[in-house]
Amino acid sequence: MKFFLLFIIAMLISSIGFKKFVWFISLGYGFSVAGLGLALLVMFSHRMSPVPAVMAVLFIVYGCRLGGYLLIREMKSASYQATMKNDIKDGSTMKLLPKIIIWASCALLYCCEISPVFFRLANGAGSDVVGYIGMIIMALGILLEASADFIKNNYKKQHPKRFCDVSIFRLVRCPNYFGEVLTWTGVFISGLTILQGAFQWIAAIGGWVCIVYIMFGGARRLELRQNKNYGNDPEYQSYAKSVPILIPFLPLYSVAKYKWLVG
């Protein structure tokens, strides 16, 4: 019943996607996670142990930071607006039923992503070593993603027509997406010792697998866009062939050919 309540909360917040289609997966995503974190703190305030308490707060920090960043970027960045117009479907020709299905699917995904923390609380589990490890990984992921967005945003202000290859972008070409993967991997790991029954495992695994898949799809979309913009630049060609696209030290330099990736 409480999981269903979380789903309703995510539905209400992500319904802003009916105002602008992409908001289902951008602003709706960030602010839904923040709202779910706040809901966990309220729903289980009477039995919070350190791990789920901190992780619920991290959901709020993560969601508000991401949602706020995306909102400011969309309002102030002309280049981002042009990119979204060219690369992302605006949903203007989509009928109502498919929109409702996407809306509900997104809300369910957001609930599944945070579900390991919810199930720790619902199962009455306290804090354990695995929970602390997951919490630390999650925090590092949030920090990495925020740092990557900050670095790239500042770099693009000074070099609007050049690809970003400074700081952590020398280690991996999509550090913000890697930070996202790290964040939700930490959340998933935190629940490994407390998940019970098929539903809990399916929800937790499903949420983690889906967000990792989406991040690889996002990396592919970015790679295709960069190939189009910088493909004739020898510096970019050297950079793309020597720096992993998503996972540091993993010699995977391109996902452009994998058309089944959608993000």
C-alpha positions as CSV (number, residue, x, y, z in Angstrom):
1,M,0.0,0.0,0.0
2,K,2.8,2.4,0.9
3,F,4.6,1.6,-2.4
4,F,1.4,2.5,-4.3
5,L,1.3,5.8,-2.4
6,L,4.9,6.5,-3.6
7,F,3.7,5.7,-7.1
8,I,0.9,8.2,-6.8
9,I,3.3,10.9,-5.5
10,A,5.6,10.3,-8.5
11,M,2.6,10.4,-10.8
12,L,1.5,13.8,-9.4
13,I,5.0,15.4,-9.6
14,S,5.9,14.0,-13.1
15,S,2.5,15.0,-14.5
16,I,4.3,18.3,-15.4
17,G,5.2,16.3,-18.5
18,F,1.8,17.1,-19.9
19,K,2.9,20.7,-20.0
20,K,6.0,19.8,-22.0
21,F,6.6,16.2,-23.0
22,V,10.4,16.1,-22.2
23,W,9.6,17.1,-18.7
24,F,8.4,13.5,-18.0
25,I,12.0,12.4,-18.1
26,S,13.8,15.6,-17.0
27,L,12.2,17.9,-14.5
28,G,9.6,15.3,-13.6
29,Y,12.5,12.8,-12.9
30,G,14.5,15.1,-10.7
31,F,11.7,16.5,-8.7
32,S,9.9,13.1,-8.4
33,V,13.0,11.6,-6.8
34,A,13.2,14.6,-4.4
35,G,9.5,14.2,-3.6
36,L,9.9,10.4,-3.0
37,G,12.8,11.1,-0.6
38,L,10.7,13.5,1.4
39,A,7.8,11.0,1.4
40,L,10.1,8.4,2.9
41,L,11.2,10.7,5.7
42,V,7.5,11.4,6.5
43,M,6.1,7.9,6.1
44,F,8.8,6.3,8.2
45,S,9.8,9.1,10.6
46,H,9.1,6.8,13.6
47,R,11.7,4.2,12.6
48,M,14.5,5.7,10.7
49,S,18.0,4.2,11.1
50,P,21.1,6.1,9.8
51,V,21.4,4.5,6.4
52,P,17.8,5.0,5.0
53,A,17.6,8.4,6.7
54,V,20.8,9.7,5.0
55,M,19.8,8.1,1.7
56,A,16.3,9.7,1.8
57,V,18.0,13.1,2.3
58,L,20.4,12.3,-0.5
59,F,17.3,11.7,-2.8
60,I,16.1,15.2,-1.9
61,V,19.5,16.7,-2.6
62,Y,19.9,14.8,-5.8
63,G,16.5,15.5,-7.1
64,C,16.4,19.2,-6.3
65,R,19.9,19.7,-7.7
66,L,19.1,17.8,-10.9
67,G,15.7,19.3,-11.4
68,G,16.9,22.8,-10.6
69,Y,19.9,22.5,-12.9
70,L,17.7,21.2,-15.8
71,L,15.2,24.0,-15.2
72,I,17.8,26.8,-15.3
73,R,19.5,25.2,-18.3
74,E,16.3,25.0,-20.2
75,M,15.3,28.6,-19.4
76,K,18.7,30.2,-20.0
77,S,20.6,28.1,-22.5
78,A,19.8,28.8,-26.2
79,S,22.1,26.0,-27.4
80,Y,20.4,23.5,-25.1
81,Q,17.0,24.6,-26.4
82,A,18.1,24.1,-29.9
83,T,19.5,20.7,-29.1
84,M,16.3,19.6,-27.5
85,K,14.3,20.9,-30.4
86,N,16.4,18.9,-32.9
87,D,17.1,15.7,-30.9
88,I,14.2,15.1,-28.6
89,K,10.6,14.5,-29.7
90,D,8.3,17.1,-28.3
91,G,5.3,14.8,-28.1
92,S,3.1,17.3,-30.0
93,T,1.7,14.6,-32.4
94,M,1.4,11.9,-29.7
95,K,-2.1,10.9,-28.7
96,L,-3.3,11.0,-25.1
97,L,-3.2,7.3,-24.3
98,P,0.5,6.8,-25.2
99,K,1.3,9.9,-23.1
100,I,-0.5,8.4,-20.2
101,I,1.4,5.1,-20.6
102,I,4.7,6.9,-20.7
103,W,3.7,9.1,-17.7
104,A,2.8,6.0,-15.6
105,S,5.9,4.1,-16.8
106,C,8.2,6.9,-15.7
107,A,6.5,7.3,-12.3
108,L,6.9,3.5,-11.8
109,L,10.5,3.6,-12.8
110,Y,11.3,6.4,-10.3
111,C,9.6,4.4,-7.5
112,C,11.6,1.3,-8.5
113,E,14.9,3.2,-8.5
114,I,14.4,4.3,-4.9
115,S,12.8,1.0,-3.8
116,P,15.8,-0.5,-2.1
117,V,15.7,2.2,0.5
118,F,11.9,2.0,0.7
119,F,12.1,-1.8,1.3
120,R,14.7,-1.4,3.9
121,L,12.3,0.8,5.8
122,A,9.2,-1.3,5.1
123,N,10.9,-4.5,6.1
124,G,12.0,-2.9,9.4
125,A,15.7,-3.5,8.6
126,G,18.2,-1.3,10.3
127,S,21.6,-0.1,9.1
128,D,24.3,-2.7,8.1
129,V,27.7,-2.6,6.4
130,V,26.3,-3.2,2.9
131,G,23.8,-0.3,3.5
132,Y,26.7,2.0,4.5
133,I,28.7,0.9,1.4
134,G,25.8,1.6,-0.9
135,M,25.1,5.0,0.8
136,I,28.7,6.1,0.3
137,I,28.7,5.0,-3.4
138,M,25.5,6.9,-3.9
139,A,26.9,10.0,-2.4
140,L,30.0,9.8,-4.6
141,G,27.8,9.4,-7.6
142,I,25.8,12.5,-6.8
143,L,29.0,14.5,-6.2
144,L,30.5,13.3,-9.5
145,E,27.4,14.1,-11.5
146,A,27.0,17.6,-10.0
147,S,30.7,18.3,-10.5
148,A,30.6,17.1,-14.2
149,D,27.6,19.4,-14.9
150,F,29.3,22.3,-13.2
151,I,32.6,21.8,-15.1
152,K,31.0,21.4,-18.5
153,N,28.6,24.3,-18.0
154,N,31.5,26.6,-17.2
155,Y,33.6,25.3,-20.0
156,K,30.9,25.8,-22.5
157,K,30.5,29.4,-21.5
158,Q,34.1,30.0,-22.5
159,H,34.3,27.5,-25.4
160,P,30.7,27.2,-26.8
161,K,31.8,25.5,-30.0
162,R,34.4,23.0,-28.6
163,F,33.8,19.7,-27.0
164,C,34.7,19.5,-23.3
165,D,37.8,17.5,-22.5
166,V,39.1,19.0,-19.2
167,S,39.2,17.8,-15.7
168,I,37.2,14.6,-15.2
169,F,36.3,14.6,-18.8
170,R,39.8,13.4,-19.5
171,L,38.9,10.2,-17.6
172,V,35.5,9.5,-19.2
173,R,33.6,11.3,-21.9
174,C,30.2,11.2,-20.1
175,P,31.1,11.7,-16.4
176,N,27.6,13.0,-15.6
177,Y,26.0,9.8,-16.9
178,F,28.6,7.8,-15.1
179,G,27.7,9.7,-11.9
180,E,24.1,8.8,-12.5
181,V,25.0,5.1,-12.9
182,L,27.2,5.2,-9.8
183,T,24.3,6.9,-7.8
184,W,21.8,4.2,-8.6
185,T,24.3,1.4,-8.3
186,G,24.9,2.5,-4.8
187,V,21.2,2.6,-4.1
188,F,20.8,-0.9,-5.5
189,I,23.8,-2.3,-3.5
190,S,22.4,-0.8,-0.3
191,G,19.4,-3.1,-0.6
192,L,21.1,-6.4,-1.3
193,T,21.0,-7.7,2.2
194,I,17.4,-6.7,3.0
195,L,15.3,-7.5,-0.1
196,Q,12.6,-10.1,0.5
197,G,10.4,-12.0,-2.0
198,A,10.1,-11.8,-5.8
199,F,8.3,-8.4,-5.9
200,Q,11.0,-6.6,-4.0
201,W,13.8,-8.1,-6.0
202,I,12.1,-7.5,-9.3
203,A,11.4,-3.8,-8.4
204,A,15.0,-3.2,-7.3
205,I,16.7,-5.0,-10.1
206,G,14.2,-3.5,-12.7
207,G,14.9,0.1,-11.5
208,W,18.6,-0.4,-11.6
209,V,18.8,-2.1,-15.0
210,C,16.5,0.4,-16.6
211,I,18.4,3.5,-15.4
212,V,21.7,2.0,-16.5
213,Y,20.2,1.2,-19.9
214,I,18.9,4.7,-20.2
215,M,22.3,6.2,-19.3
216,F,24.0,4.1,-22.0
217,G,21.3,5.3,-24.4
218,G,22.0,8.9,-23.4
219,A,25.7,8.4,-24.0
220,R,24.9,7.0,-27.4
221,R,22.7,10.0,-28.2
222,L,25.5,12.4,-27.1
223,E,28.1,10.5,-29.1
224,L,26.0,10.8,-32.3
225,R,25.5,14.5,-31.7
226,Q,29.2,15.1,-31.0
227,N,30.2,13.0,-34.1
228,K,28.0,15.3,-36.1
229,N,29.4,18.5,-34.6
230,Y,33.1,17.6,-34.2
231,G,33.6,14.6,-36.4
232,N,36.0,16.4,-38.7
233,D,38.1,17.7,-35.8
234,P,41.3,15.6,-35.4
235,E,41.5,16.5,-31.7
236,Y,38.0,15.2,-31.1
237,Q,38.8,12.0,-33.1
238,S,41.9,11.4,-30.9
239,Y,39.9,12.2,-27.7
240,A,37.0,9.9,-28.7
241,K,39.4,7.0,-29.5
242,S,41.4,7.2,-26.3
243,V,38.8,8.1,-23.5
244,P,36.1,5.6,-22.6
245,I,32.6,6.9,-23.3
246,L,30.8,6.0,-20.0
247,I,32.7,3.8,-17.6
248,P,36.3,4.9,-16.6
249,F,39.1,2.4,-17.5
250,L,36.6,0.2,-19.4
251,P,37.9,0.1,-23.0
252,L,34.5,0.9,-24.5
253,Y,35.0,4.0,-26.7
254,S,31.8,4.0,-28.8
255,V,28.2,2.8,-28.5
256,A,27.0,4.6,-31.7
257,K,26.4,1.3,-33.6
258,Y,24.1,-0.1,-30.9
259,K,20.8,1.1,-32.2
260,W,18.9,-0.8,-29.5
261,L,20.1,1.7,-27.0
262,V,17.6,4.4,-26.3
263,G,18.0,7.1,-23.7
